[in-house]
Amino acid sequence: MLRREGKVMDDRHGGAAVWAAVTLVFLGVGIGVGMLLTSIQQRKDEALMSPTLVVEIADNELDPEVWGRNFPRQYGRFRLMETDYGRTLFGGSTPYSKLEEKPFLKKAWAGNPFSLDYNEERGHYYAQIDQQRTKRTTEWSQPGACANCHAGEAPLLIEELGWERFNSIPYDSLRDRLHYGGVCRDCHDPKTMQLRISRPAFIQAMERLGVDLSLATRQEMRTYVCAQCHVEYYFRGPNKILTFPWDKGFVVDSIDAYYESYGFSDWTHAETGGGMLKMQHPEFELFTTSVHYASGVACADCHLPYTREGGVKISDHWIRSPLTNVNNACQTCHRIPEKDLVDRVQSIQKKTKEMLTLVEAALSDAIDAIVAARSAGASDEALAEARRLHRKAQMRWDFVDAENSMGFHSPQEAARILTHAVDLARQAQMAAQRAVPQRVRVAEPGATGESR
């Protein structure tokens, strides 16, 4: 009897303990769910909140710090462009001399300012700092048009001086008035924060193509604001008017045809004596031939991808290589492991680099052949075809080499361009060999026949 009573007492204590444990579990779950729901609601509230306008931003305000008082999240990311995140396989933010890494460049650009100084770019924050320091402006006379994309002051100076005067004035005359690289005002309206175009050359080029920018969608504008500067351009006429050569289209063949119809050359090659074209950074042009562009992807989707801070979604204003931000830049659309994505990008880039190297060897041989023909007494008339072919080959090589994705922005188009480039370079080499006077050719070692 005593045992049974003890057993009953034990059962009662055990049952109470179980109920207490269950109660605690449900209480914990309830608290957790409550905290989760509270957090979700807070994030929803954050997402609905409009930015607190701490200051009124004047239309001529250039200092990003002032804009950042109203948009601290974006400004915090923007400031990260001051940091050196290191080198990627073919780029990054660490400055280095490309002339030292690839000596062929001096030969390719003999007589051009790029043969003096050509470094890996460091990003928007340093755009004006690096331009101020490069030998291309300290040891070579450049027009004010060079400041169009490198200085945040450019739009205000254009308003003050006028478009033609701004372009033609010597860069040295503007040097003391240029202090900012990329700024918020370049891409945003200070009142509405809507994306806008601030550089006239892009507007003029699109007007000539019949494109009404007032009808552009926001997604299109997320590419167009980048295309104000990340393009091929030239300085037209005696006033050095900054011009985008798109009247016949964006592809390299159309740009070549445009320059041919205009009779334009950037400089005369110091070794071959031929008129040459120097490509700048045609990211937009190459991108327009890609599957990403055809699918509606914008530059900002990869280089300023959306990110979240709390419940707020913003464009990441740390503009950099997507290879350093694969999760946000790539995996939003491509749901495969990060390593696989990086391997795919680098595979494309390595193949492009291999093709560039083949073209460089062919271009070097073409230059040597033209120089040899000149030394042997070939006339300008006899060398005209070799020089024409060399010009076409080198501008195509340069189109891919100067473009900052190492072919990734449009792999198939980059390969097509380089295939034509190597063919044209070899044609230039053979044309130069044919231009050697007959009497010299037959006198060469191993030649047969009598000299005349």
TIGUMAR-836835 format. One record per residue (C-alpha): residue number from 0; x, y, z. Coordinates in Angstrom, 1 decimal. Each point is the difference from the previous one (the first is absolute). Layout:
N
+-------+--------+--------+--------+
: marmi :      u :      v :      w :
+-------+--------+--------+--------+
:   NUM :      X :      Y :      Z :
...
+-------+--------+--------+--------+
***
This chain:
452
+-------+--------+--------+--------+
: marmi :      u :      v :      w :
+-------+--------+--------+--------+
:     0 :    0.0 :    0.0 :    0.0 :
:     1 :    2.8 :    2.4 :    0.8 :
:     2 :    1.7 :   -0.9 :   -3.3 :
:     3 :   -3.1 :    0.8 :   -1.9 :
:     4 :   -0.5 :    3.3 :    1.7 :
:     5 :    3.7 :    0.8 :   -0.8 :
:     6 :   -0.6 :   -1.0 :   -3.6 :
:     7 :   -3.0 :    2.2 :   -0.2 :
:     8 :    2.0 :    2.9 :    1.4 :
:     9 :    2.8 :   -0.6 :   -2.5 :
:    10 :   -2.4 :    0.0 :   -2.9 :
:    11 :   -1.5 :    3.3 :    1.2 :
:    12 :    3.4 :    1.6 :    0.2 :
:    13 :    1.1 :   -1.4 :   -3.4 :
:    14 :   -3.1 :    1.3 :   -1.7 :
:    15 :    0.4 :    3.4 :    1.5 :
:    16 :    3.6 :    0.2 :   -1.3 :
:    17 :   -1.1 :   -1.0 :   -3.5 :
:    18 :   -2.7 :    2.6 :   -0.1 :
:    19 :    2.5 :    2.6 :    1.3 :
:    20 :    2.4 :   -0.9 :   -2.8 :
:    21 :   -2.6 :    0.1 :   -2.6 :
:    22 :   -1.2 :    3.4 :    1.3 :
:    23 :    3.5 :    1.3 :   -0.2 :
:    24 :    0.4 :   -1.3 :   -3.5 :
:    25 :   -3.2 :    1.6 :   -1.2 :
:    26 :    0.9 :    3.2 :    1.8 :
:    27 :    3.4 :    0.1 :   -1.7 :
:    28 :   -1.5 :   -0.7 :   -3.4 :
:    29 :   -2.6 :    2.7 :    0.6 :
:    30 :    2.7 :    2.5 :    1.0 :
:    31 :    2.1 :   -0.9 :   -3.0 :
:    32 :   -2.9 :    0.3 :   -2.4 :
:    33 :   -0.9 :    3.3 :    1.6 :
:    34 :    3.5 :    1.3 :   -0.5 :
:    35 :    0.1 :   -1.2 :   -3.5 :
:    36 :   -3.3 :    1.7 :   -0.9 :
:    37 :    1.2 :    3.1 :    1.7 :
:    38 :    3.2 :   -0.1 :   -2.0 :
:    39 :   -1.9 :   -0.6 :   -3.3 :
:    40 :   -2.3 :    2.9 :    0.8 :
:    41 :    3.0 :    2.3 :    0.8 :
:    42 :    1.6 :   -0.9 :   -3.3 :
:    43 :   -3.2 :    0.7 :   -1.8 :
:    44 :   -0.3 :    3.3 :    1.7 :
:    45 :    3.7 :    0.8 :   -0.9 :
:    46 :   -0.7 :   -0.9 :   -3.6 :
:    47 :   -3.0 :    2.4 :   -0.1 :
:    48 :    1.8 :    2.8 :    1.6 :
:    49 :    1.1 :    2.9 :   -2.2 :
:    50 :    3.5 :    1.3 :    0.4 :
:    51 :    0.3 :    2.7 :    2.7 :
:    52 :    1.0 :    3.1 :   -1.8 :
:    53 :    2.6 :    1.5 :    2.4 :
:    54 :    1.2 :    2.7 :   -2.5 :
:    55 :   -1.3 :    1.6 :   -3.2 :
:    56 :    2.3 :   -1.0 :   -2.8 :
:    57 :    0.7 :    2.8 :   -2.4 :
:    58 :    0.1 :   -0.6 :   -3.7 :
:    59 :    3.7 :    0.8 :   -0.2 :
:    60 :    1.0 :   -2.0 :    3.1 :
:    61 :    2.9 :   -2.3 :   -0.9 :
:    62 :    1.2 :   -1.2 :    3.4 :
:    63 :   -1.3 :   -3.6 :    0.5 :
:    64 :    0.3 :    0.5 :    3.7 :
:    65 :   -2.9 :    2.5 :   -0.1 :
:    66 :   -2.2 :   -2.4 :   -2.0 :
:    67 :    1.0 :   -2.7 :    2.4 :
:    68 :   -1.7 :    1.8 :    2.9 :
:    69 :   -3.3 :   -0.9 :   -1.6 :
:    70 :    1.1 :   -3.4 :   -1.3 :
:    71 :    2.5 :   -1.4 :    2.5 :
:    72 :   -0.3 :   -3.6 :   -1.1 :
:    73 :    0.9 :    0.8 :   -3.6 :
:    74 :    2.7 :    2.4 :    1.0 :
:    75 :    1.5 :   -2.5 :    2.3 :
:    76 :    0.4 :   -2.5 :   -2.9 :
:    77 :    1.2 :    2.8 :   -2.3 :
:    78 :    2.8 :    0.8 :    2.4 :
:    79 :    1.3 :   -3.6 :   -0.3 :
:    80 :    1.2 :    0.9 :   -3.5 :
:    81 :    2.9 :    1.7 :    1.7 :
:    82 :    1.3 :   -3.4 :    1.2 :
:    83 :    2.2 :   -2.3 :   -2.0 :
:    84 :   -1.7 :   -3.4 :   -0.1 :
:    85 :    2.9 :   -1.5 :   -1.9 :
:    86 :    0.5 :   -1.5 :   -3.4 :
:    87 :   -2.3 :   -2.3 :   -1.9 :
:    88 :    1.4 :   -2.2 :   -2.7 :
:    89 :    0.1 :    2.7 :   -2.6 :
:    90 :   -1.0 :    3.2 :    1.9 :
:    91 :   -0.9 :    1.1 :    3.5 :
:    92 :    0.7 :    3.2 :    1.9 :
:    93 :    3.8 :   -0.3 :    0.5 :
:    94 :    1.8 :    2.4 :   -2.3 :
:    95 :    2.8 :   -1.4 :   -2.0 :
:    96 :    1.8 :    0.9 :   -3.3 :
:    97 :   -1.5 :   -1.9 :   -2.9 :
:    98 :    3.0 :    1.2 :   -2.1 :
:    99 :    2.3 :   -1.9 :    2.3 :
:   100 :   -2.1 :   -3.1 :    0.0 :
:   101 :   -0.4 :    0.0 :   -3.8 :
:   102 :    2.9 :    1.8 :   -1.8 :
:   103 :   -1.7 :   -0.5 :   -3.4 :
:   104 :   -2.3 :    2.9 :    0.8 :
:   105 :    2.8 :    2.5 :   -0.4 :
:   106 :    0.6 :   -1.3 :   -3.5 :
:   107 :   -3.7 :    0.0 :   -0.8 :
:   108 :   -0.5 :    3.6 :    1.1 :
:   109 :    3.4 :    1.5 :   -1.1 :
:   110 :   -0.5 :    3.7 :   -0.2 :
:   111 :   -3.3 :    0.0 :    2.0 :
:   112 :   -0.3 :    1.3 :    3.6 :
:   113 :   -1.0 :   -3.5 :    1.2 :
:   114 :    3.6 :   -1.2 :   -0.8 :
:   115 :    1.1 :    2.3 :    2.9 :
:   116 :   -2.3 :   -1.2 :    2.7 :
:   117 :   -2.8 :   -2.5 :    0.2 :
:   118 :   -1.1 :   -1.4 :    3.4 :
:   119 :   -2.8 :   -2.2 :    1.4 :
:   120 :   -2.8 :    2.3 :    1.0 :
:   121 :   -1.0 :    0.2 :    3.6 :
:   122 :   -3.7 :    0.9 :   -0.2 :
:   123 :   -2.2 :    3.0 :    0.1 :
:   124 :    1.4 :    1.6 :    3.2 :
:   125 :    3.4 :    0.2 :   -1.6 :
:   126 :   -1.1 :    1.0 :   -3.5 :
:   127 :    1.1 :    3.6 :    0.3 :
:   128 :    3.0 :   -0.7 :    2.3 :
:   129 :    1.5 :   -2.4 :   -2.4 :
:   130 :   -0.6 :    2.2 :   -3.0 :
:   131 :    1.7 :    2.9 :    1.7 :
:   132 :    3.1 :   -2.2 :    0.6 :
:   133 :    0.3 :   -1.9 :   -3.3 :
:   134 :    2.8 :    1.0 :   -2.3 :
:   135 :   -2.6 :    0.1 :   -2.8 :
:   136 :   -1.0 :    3.4 :    1.5 :
:   137 :    3.1 :    1.1 :    1.9 :
:   138 :    2.4 :   -0.6 :   -3.0 :
:   139 :   -2.4 :    0.2 :   -2.9 :
:   140 :   -2.4 :    2.8 :   -1.0 :
:   141 :   -3.6 :   -1.1 :    0.3 :
:   142 :   -3.3 :    1.8 :   -0.6 :
:   143 :   -2.5 :    0.8 :    2.7 :
:   144 :   -2.3 :   -2.7 :   -1.5 :
:   145 :    2.1 :   -2.5 :    1.9 :
:   146 :   -1.6 :    1.2 :    3.2 :
:   147 :   -3.5 :   -0.8 :   -1.2 :
:   148 :   -0.2 :   -3.4 :    1.6 :
:   149 :    2.8 :    0.3 :    2.6 :
:   150 :   -1.3 :    3.0 :    1.9 :
:   151 :   -3.2 :    0.6 :    1.9 :
:   152 :    0.3 :    3.7 :   -0.8 :
:   153 :   -0.3 :   -0.6 :   -3.8 :
:   154 :   -3.8 :    0.7 :   -0.3 :
:   155 :    0.3 :    3.2 :    1.9 :
:   156 :    3.0 :    1.1 :   -2.0 :
:   157 :   -1.9 :   -0.8 :   -3.2 :
:   158 :   -2.8 :    2.3 :    1.2 :
:   159 :    2.4 :    2.7 :    0.8 :
:   160 :    2.4 :   -0.1 :   -3.0 :
:   161 :   -2.3 :   -1.5 :   -2.7 :
:   162 :    0.4 :   -3.4 :   -1.6 :
:   163 :    2.6 :    1.0 :   -2.7 :
:   164 :    2.1 :    2.1 :    2.3 :
:   165 :    0.1 :   -2.7 :    2.7 :
:   166 :    1.2 :   -2.5 :   -2.5 :
:   167 :    2.7 :    2.1 :   -1.7 :
:   168 :    1.5 :    1.7 :    3.0 :
:   169 :    3.3 :   -1.6 :    1.1 :
:   170 :   -0.4 :   -2.5 :    2.8 :
:   171 :    2.7 :    1.8 :    1.9 :
:   172 :   -2.2 :    3.1 :    0.1 :
:   173 :   -2.6 :   -2.0 :    1.9 :
:   174 :    2.2 :   -2.0 :    2.2 :
:   175 :   -0.3 :    2.2 :    3.1 :
:   176 :   -3.8 :   -0.1 :   -0.3 :
:   177 :   -0.3 :   -3.8 :    0.0 :
:   178 :   -0.2 :   -1.7 :    3.4 :
:   179 :   -2.6 :   -2.8 :   -0.2 :
:   180 :   -0.1 :   -3.3 :   -1.9 :
:   181 :   -3.4 :   -1.7 :   -0.3 :
:   182 :   -2.8 :    1.7 :    2.0 :
:   183 :   -3.7 :   -0.5 :    0.8 :
:   184 :   -1.0 :    2.9 :   -2.3 :
:   185 :    1.5 :   -1.9 :   -3.0 :
:   186 :   -2.9 :   -2.4 :    0.0 :
:   187 :   -2.8 :    1.4 :    2.3 :
:   188 :   -2.3 :    3.0 :    0.0 :
:   189 :    0.6 :    1.7 :    3.4 :
:   190 :   -3.7 :    0.7 :    0.4 :
:   191 :   -1.6 :   -3.3 :   -1.0 :
:   192 :    2.9 :   -2.3 :    0.1 :
:   193 :   -1.1 :   -1.4 :   -3.4 :
:   194 :    2.7 :   -1.2 :   -2.3 :
:   195 :    1.0 :    2.6 :   -2.6 :
:   196 :    2.6 :    0.6 :   -2.7 :
:   197 :    2.4 :    2.8 :    0.9 :
:   198 :    2.5 :   -0.2 :   -2.9 :
:   199 :   -0.8 :    1.6 :   -3.4 :
:   200 :    2.0 :   -2.3 :   -2.2 :
:   201 :   -2.3 :   -3.0 :    0.8 :
:   202 :   -3.1 :    2.0 :   -0.6 :
:   203 :    1.2 :    1.3 :   -3.3 :
:   204 :    1.1 :   -3.5 :   -1.2 :
:   205 :   -3.4 :   -1.5 :    0.9 :
:   206 :   -1.9 :    2.8 :   -1.7 :
:   207 :    2.0 :   -0.7 :   -3.2 :
:   208 :   -1.1 :   -3.6 :    0.3 :
:   209 :   -3.6 :    1.1 :    0.4 :
:   210 :   -0.3 :   -1.1 :    3.6 :
:   211 :   -2.3 :    2.1 :    2.2 :
:   212 :    1.5 :   -0.2 :    3.5 :
:   213 :   -3.1 :    1.5 :    1.6 :
:   214 :   -1.8 :   -3.3 :   -0.8 :
:   215 :    2.7 :   -2.2 :    1.5 :
:   216 :   -1.1 :   -2.4 :    2.7 :
:   217 :    1.6 :    0.0 :    3.4 :
:   218 :    1.7 :   -3.3 :   -0.8 :
:   219 :    1.4 :    1.5 :   -3.2 :
:   220 :    1.2 :    3.0 :    2.0 :
:   221 :    1.9 :   -2.4 :    2.3 :
:   222 :    2.2 :   -0.7 :   -3.1 :
:   223 :   -0.1 :    3.5 :   -1.6 :
:   224 :    1.5 :    1.8 :    3.0 :
:   225 :    3.0 :   -2.3 :   -0.3 :
:   226 :    0.2 :    0.5 :   -3.8 :
:   227 :    0.6 :    3.7 :    0.5 :
:   228 :    3.6 :   -0.9 :    0.6 :
:   229 :    0.8 :   -3.7 :   -0.5 :
:   230 :    0.2 :    0.3 :   -3.8 :
:   231 :    2.3 :    0.6 :   -2.9 :
:   232 :    0.3 :    3.7 :   -1.0 :
:   233 :    2.1 :    2.4 :   -1.9 :
:   234 :    0.7 :    3.8 :   -0.2 :
:   235 :   -1.6 :    1.3 :   -3.1 :
:   236 :    1.4 :    3.0 :   -2.0 :
:   237 :    2.2 :    2.9 :    1.1 :
:   238 :   -2.1 :    0.7 :    3.1 :
:   239 :    0.5 :   -3.6 :    1.2 :
:   240 :   -3.7 :   -0.6 :    0.5 :
:   241 :   -0.6 :   -3.2 :    2.0 :
:   242 :   -1.9 :   -2.3 :   -2.4 :
:   243 :   -1.2 :   -3.6 :    0.2 :
:   244 :    0.4 :   -1.7 :   -3.5 :
:   245 :   -3.3 :   -1.8 :    0.0 :
:   246 :   -1.7 :    1.5 :   -3.1 :
:   247 :    0.3 :   -3.4 :   -1.8 :
:   248 :   -0.6 :   -2.2 :    3.0 :
:   249 :    1.7 :   -1.3 :    3.2 :
:   250 :    2.0 :   -3.0 :   -1.4 :
:   251 :    3.7 :    0.4 :   -0.8 :
:   252 :   -0.5 :   -0.3 :   -3.7 :
:   253 :   -2.5 :    2.8 :    0.0 :
:   254 :    2.3 :    2.2 :    2.1 :
:   255 :    2.9 :   -0.8 :   -2.4 :
:   256 :   -2.3 :    1.0 :   -3.0 :
:   257 :   -0.9 :    3.2 :    1.8 :
:   258 :    3.6 :    1.0 :    0.5 :
:   259 :    0.9 :   -0.9 :   -3.6 :
:   260 :   -2.9 :    2.1 :   -1.4 :
:   261 :    1.2 :    2.9 :    2.2 :
:   262 :    3.7 :   -0.5 :   -0.9 :
:   263 :    0.9 :    0.1 :    3.7 :
:   264 :    3.2 :   -1.2 :    1.7 :
:   265 :    1.0 :    0.4 :    3.6 :
:   266 :    3.7 :    0.2 :   -0.7 :
:   267 :    2.8 :   -1.0 :   -2.5 :
:   268 :    1.9 :   -3.1 :    1.0 :
:   269 :    3.6 :    1.0 :    0.8 :
:   270 :    1.4 :   -3.2 :   -1.7 :
:   271 :   -2.3 :   -0.8 :   -2.9 :
:   272 :   -1.0 :    3.6 :   -0.9 :
:   273 :   -3.7 :   -1.1 :   -0.3 :
:   274 :   -3.0 :    1.8 :    1.4 :
:   275 :   -1.4 :   -2.0 :    2.9 :
:   276 :   -3.0 :   -0.3 :    2.3 :
:   277 :    0.2 :   -0.3 :    3.8 :
:   278 :   -2.9 :   -1.7 :    1.6 :
:   279 :   -1.0 :    1.1 :    3.4 :
:   280 :   -2.3 :   -2.1 :    2.3 :
:   281 :   -2.9 :   -1.3 :   -2.1 :
:   282 :   -1.8 :   -1.9 :    2.7 :
:   283 :   -3.5 :    1.2 :   -1.1 :
:   284 :    0.6 :   -0.8 :   -3.7 :
:   285 :    1.2 :   -3.6 :    0.6 :
:   286 :   -2.7 :   -0.5 :    2.6 :
:   287 :   -2.8 :    0.8 :   -2.5 :
:   288 :    1.0 :   -3.1 :   -2.0 :
:   289 :   -0.4 :   -2.4 :    3.0 :
:   290 :   -2.7 :   -2.4 :    1.1 :
:   291 :   -0.3 :    1.9 :    3.3 :
:   292 :   -0.8 :    3.3 :   -1.8 :
:   293 :   -2.5 :   -1.8 :   -2.2 :
:   294 :   -1.6 :   -1.4 :    3.1 :
:   295 :   -0.5 :    3.4 :    1.5 :
:   296 :    2.8 :   -0.1 :    2.5 :
:   297 :    1.4 :    3.4 :    0.9 :
:   298 :    3.6 :    1.0 :    1.0 :
:   299 :   -1.3 :    0.8 :    3.5 :
:   300 :   -1.4 :   -3.5 :    0.4 :
:   301 :    3.6 :   -1.4 :    0.2 :
:   302 :    2.1 :    3.0 :    1.1 :
:   303 :   -2.5 :    1.7 :    2.4 :
:   304 :   -2.1 :   -3.0 :    0.9 :
:   305 :   -2.8 :    0.2 :    2.5 :
:   306 :    0.8 :   -0.7 :    3.6 :
:   307 :   -1.8 :    0.2 :    3.3 :
:   308 :    0.8 :    1.9 :    3.2 :
:   309 :   -2.6 :   -1.0 :    2.5 :
:   310 :   -3.3 :    0.1 :   -1.9 :
:   311 :    1.2 :    2.6 :   -2.5 :
:   312 :    1.0 :   -1.0 :   -3.5 :
:   313 :    2.5 :    2.2 :   -1.6 :
:   314 :    2.4 :    0.0 :   -3.0 :
:   315 :    3.4 :   -0.8 :    1.3 :
:   316 :    2.0 :    3.1 :   -0.9 :
:   317 :    3.3 :   -1.7 :    0.5 :
:   318 :    0.6 :   -0.2 :   -3.8 :
:   319 :    2.5 :   -2.8 :   -0.6 :
:   320 :    0.7 :   -3.2 :   -1.8 :
:   321 :   -2.9 :   -2.5 :    0.4 :
:   322 :    2.6 :   -2.7 :    0.7 :
:   323 :    0.3 :    1.6 :    3.5 :
:   324 :   -3.7 :   -0.1 :    0.6 :
:   325 :   -1.2 :   -3.2 :   -1.7 :
:   326 :   -3.0 :   -0.7 :    2.4 :
:   327 :   -1.8 :    3.3 :   -0.8 :
:   328 :    1.4 :    0.6 :   -3.5 :
:   329 :   -0.4 :   -3.4 :   -1.5 :
:   330 :   -1.9 :   -2.5 :    2.1 :
:   331 :   -3.2 :    2.0 :    0.0 :
:   332 :   -0.5 :   -1.4 :   -3.5 :
:   333 :    2.4 :   -2.9 :   -0.2 :
:   334 :   -0.8 :   -2.4 :    2.8 :
:   335 :    3.2 :   -2.0 :   -0.2 :
:   336 :    3.0 :   -0.2 :    2.4 :
:   337 :    2.2 :    3.1 :    0.2 :
:   338 :    3.1 :   -1.9 :   -1.0 :
:   339 :   -1.6 :   -1.3 :   -3.2 :
:   340 :   -1.0 :    3.6 :   -0.9 :
:   341 :    3.5 :    1.3 :    0.6 :
:   342 :    1.5 :   -2.8 :   -1.9 :
:   343 :   -2.3 :    0.7 :   -3.0 :
:   344 :    0.9 :    3.7 :   -0.1 :
:   345 :    3.7 :   -0.7 :    0.3 :
:   346 :   -0.1 :   -2.7 :   -2.7 :
:   347 :   -1.5 :    2.6 :   -2.4 :
:   348 :    2.6 :    2.6 :    1.1 :
:   349 :    3.0 :   -2.4 :   -0.4 :
:   350 :   -1.1 :   -1.0 :   -3.5 :
:   351 :   -0.4 :    3.7 :   -1.0 :
:   352 :    3.4 :    0.7 :    1.4 :
:   353 :    1.4 :   -2.9 :   -2.1 :
:   354 :   -1.5 :    1.5 :   -3.1 :
:   355 :    1.3 :    3.5 :    0.8 :
:   356 :    3.5 :   -1.4 :    0.3 :
:   357 :   -0.3 :   -1.6 :   -3.4 :
:   358 :   -1.1 :    3.3 :   -1.5 :
:   359 :    2.8 :    1.9 :    1.7 :
:   360 :    2.6 :   -2.3 :   -1.6 :
:   361 :   -1.6 :    0.5 :   -3.4 :
:   362 :   -0.2 :    3.8 :    0.5 :
:   363 :    3.7 :    0.1 :    1.1 :
:   364 :    1.0 :   -1.9 :   -3.2 :
:   365 :   -2.1 :    2.4 :   -2.1 :
:   366 :    1.7 :    3.1 :    1.6 :
:   367 :    3.4 :   -1.6 :   -0.5 :
:   368 :   -0.8 :   -0.7 :   -3.7 :
:   369 :   -1.2 :    3.6 :   -0.6 :
:   370 :    3.1 :    1.4 :    1.7 :
:   371 :    2.2 :   -2.3 :   -2.1 :
:   372 :   -1.8 :    1.0 :   -3.2 :
:   373 :    0.5 :    3.7 :    0.8 :
:   374 :    3.7 :   -0.6 :    0.7 :
:   375 :    0.3 :   -1.7 :   -3.3 :
:   376 :   -1.4 :    3.0 :   -1.8 :
:   377 :   -3.7 :   -0.9 :   -0.4 :
:   378 :   -2.0 :    3.1 :   -0.9 :
:   379 :   -3.1 :    1.2 :    2.0 :
:   380 :   -2.1 :   -1.0 :   -3.0 :
:   381 :    1.4 :   -3.5 :    0.0 :
:   382 :   -0.6 :   -0.3 :    3.8 :
:   383 :   -3.5 :    1.4 :    0.0 :
:   384 :   -1.7 :   -3.4 :    0.0 :
:   385 :    2.3 :   -1.4 :    2.7 :
:   386 :   -0.7 :    3.0 :    2.2 :
:   387 :   -3.7 :   -0.2 :   -0.6 :
:   388 :   -0.1 :   -3.6 :    1.0 :
:   389 :    2.2 :    0.6 :    3.0 :
:   390 :   -2.3 :    2.8 :    1.2 :
:   391 :   -3.1 :   -2.2 :   -0.3 :
:   392 :    1.6 :   -2.9 :    1.7 :
:   393 :    1.4 :    2.0 :    2.9 :
:   394 :   -3.2 :    1.9 :    0.7 :
:   395 :   -1.9 :   -3.3 :    0.3 :
:   396 :    2.7 :   -1.5 :    2.3 :
:   397 :   -0.2 :    3.3 :    2.1 :
:   398 :   -3.8 :   -0.1 :    0.1 :
:   399 :    0.2 :   -3.3 :    1.9 :
:   400 :    3.2 :    0.8 :    2.0 :
:   401 :   -1.2 :    3.4 :    1.2 :
:   402 :   -3.4 :   -1.3 :    0.9 :
:   403 :    0.0 :   -0.8 :    3.7 :
:   404 :   -1.6 :   -3.4 :    0.2 :
:   405 :    2.7 :   -2.1 :   -1.9 :
:   406 :   -2.7 :   -1.1 :   -2.4 :
:   407 :   -2.6 :   -1.1 :    2.6 :
:   408 :   -2.5 :    2.7 :   -0.9 :
:   409 :   -0.6 :   -1.7 :   -3.3 :
:   410 :    2.3 :   -3.1 :   -0.5 :
:   411 :   -1.1 :   -1.0 :   -3.5 :
:   412 :    0.3 :    3.5 :   -1.3 :
:   413 :    3.4 :    0.5 :    1.5 :
:   414 :    1.2 :   -3.2 :   -1.6 :
:   415 :   -1.5 :    1.1 :   -3.4 :
:   416 :    1.8 :    3.3 :    0.2 :
:   417 :    3.4 :   -1.6 :    0.9 :
:   418 :   -0.4 :   -2.5 :   -2.8 :
:   419 :   -0.3 :    2.8 :   -2.5 :
:   420 :    2.8 :    1.9 :    1.7 :
:   421 :    2.6 :   -2.8 :   -0.3 :
:   422 :   -1.0 :   -0.5 :   -3.7 :
:   423 :    0.3 :    3.7 :   -0.8 :
:   424 :    3.4 :    0.2 :    1.8 :
:   425 :    1.4 :   -2.9 :   -2.1 :
:   426 :   -1.4 :    1.6 :   -3.1 :
:   427 :    1.8 :    3.2 :    1.0 :
:   428 :    3.2 :   -1.9 :    0.5 :
:   429 :   -0.2 :   -1.5 :   -3.5 :
:   430 :   -1.0 :    3.3 :   -1.6 :
:   431 :    3.1 :    1.6 :    1.6 :
:   432 :    2.2 :   -2.7 :   -1.4 :
:   433 :   -1.5 :    0.5 :   -3.5 :
:   434 :    0.7 :    3.7 :    0.3 :
:   435 :    3.8 :   -0.5 :    0.2 :
:   436 :    1.5 :    1.2 :   -3.2 :
:   437 :    0.6 :   -2.8 :   -2.5 :
:   438 :    3.8 :    0.7 :   -0.3 :
:   439 :    0.3 :   -0.4 :    3.8 :
:   440 :   -2.0 :   -3.2 :    0.2 :
:   441 :    2.0 :   -1.8 :   -2.6 :
:   442 :    3.2 :    0.9 :    1.7 :
:   443 :   -1.0 :   -1.5 :    3.3 :
:   444 :    1.9 :   -3.1 :    1.2 :
:   445 :   -1.4 :   -3.1 :   -1.6 :
:   446 :   -1.7 :    1.9 :   -2.8 :
:   447 :    0.5 :   -0.9 :   -3.6 :
:   448 :    0.4 :    2.1 :   -3.1 :
:   449 :    2.0 :    3.0 :   -0.7 :
:   450 :   -0.4 :    3.4 :    1.8 :
:   451 :   -1.3 :    2.8 :   -2.2 :
+-------+--------+--------+--------+
***
